[in-house]
Amino acid sequence: MVTFYLGCSFSFEKAVHKVGVPLRNVEQKCNISMYKTDMPCCRVASFCCNLVVTMRPIPEDKLEAVVEATYPLKDSHGAPVHIGNPGLLGIQNLSSPDYGDPVQPHPGDVPVFWACGVTGVEAVSNCRLQL
């Protein structure tokens, strides 16, 4: 048996809000958008999957602030893994997340992606080991 302890990107939202970066999912009273990517994670024994990311639309003039606020928080996902074009991660449609709710960007927002704890759920689901 294996136990997983997974972090959650919600844990850095307070730090982001503290530096004046708006959180569209909080404003819209919905869950964050989560997407399966085309980026493979390192295989560990029978556990393998592609990276799952959360996406938060961030105003372009707040990108540096959001990176600076999240980079030091390595226990809660740290800095973004990608900023900008979702197609480079294999995400074709931001309005159709694999998990969570679609979050509506404001004009001038840029999609910013962080590693997501749902990646661990994907790894376990793909494992298919017998108990």
N, C-alpha and C positions, 0 to 999 in steps of 0.2 A: 504494500500500500504506500502511496505517496501523498504527502500533504502539501498544498500550495498556499502561500500567503501572498495575496496580490494587492498591490497598491491601486489607487484610483486617482485619476487626474482631477477630480473634484477637490482634492486636498490642496491644490495650488491656486484655486480660484480666489481665495481671500487675499493672497499676495498680489495677484493680478489686479483685483479690484482696488487694493490699497494704493497702487501707483497710478490710478485713474484710467485704467483700461476697461471699457465697457464689456460686459459679458452678455452677448445677445441671447443666449439660452435662458439666462436669469431674467432678463428684460421680458422675454416672450413666455416665461413660465413653462418651459418645456425642458425635456432631457437634452443632453448634447447629442450630436450626430456622431455615429461610429461607423467606420468603413473597413471592410476587408481590403487589403492591398495586394499587389502582385509581388511584394518584397518578401522573399523567404527568410524565415528566422533560422538560426543555427539549430540543427537537429541534435537532440539529446536522447540517446537510446531510442525508444519508440515514439518519442514526442517530437512532432514536427508540424509546422503550419506557416502560413504567411502572417506578417505583421498586421495587427488591427490598430487603427488610429482613431483618435477623436479629432474633430474639427471644430474650431471656434473662429467665426469671422471677426477679424481684428481691423480697426481703422488703420489705414496705411501709415499715418503719422504716429501711431502707437506701437509699431512693430518692434522697434529697438527697446522700448520700455517693457514689452511683454517678454522678450528674450532675456533681458537683464533681470526681470523679476522671477522667472522660472528656472533659469540656468543653475543657480545655486541649490535648488530643491531636488537634488538627485534621488532622494528617498521617495519623492512623489512625481516621478517621470522627468524632471529636469526640463531642459530647453526643448523647443520644437524639433521634430525630426525632419520637417519640411515646411517651407513657406511658399505659397503660390500655387502653381499649376497642378491641380489634382490628378490630371492625366499622367503625370510622371510617376505617380504611385499606382497607376492602374485604376483609378477611380474615375468612372465615366460620367456619373450624374450625382451632383451634390444634393439634389432634392430627393434622392432615394437612398437613404442610409441603410446599411445592413442591420444596424441596431440603433435604438434611440429614436429621436424625432428629427425631422428636417428643421434646421435653424435658418431663419431668413436673414441674409446679410443686409446691411444698409449700403447705400451708394458710397463708394470709396473703401469698403471693407475688402480685406485680402484673406483667403482661407489659410489658416495656420493649423498644422497637424502635430499632435503629440502621440507618443506610444500609449497604448491603451491596455489596461489589465484584462480586457476580454481576449487578448492574445492567448493568455493561459487557458481560457475556456476552450478556445479553438484547438489548442495543442492537445488537451485532454480528449475532446470530441474526436479528433483525428486519430488518436492512439488506438482505439478499439481493442484493447487488451481484455482477455477474459478474466473475470474475478475468480 
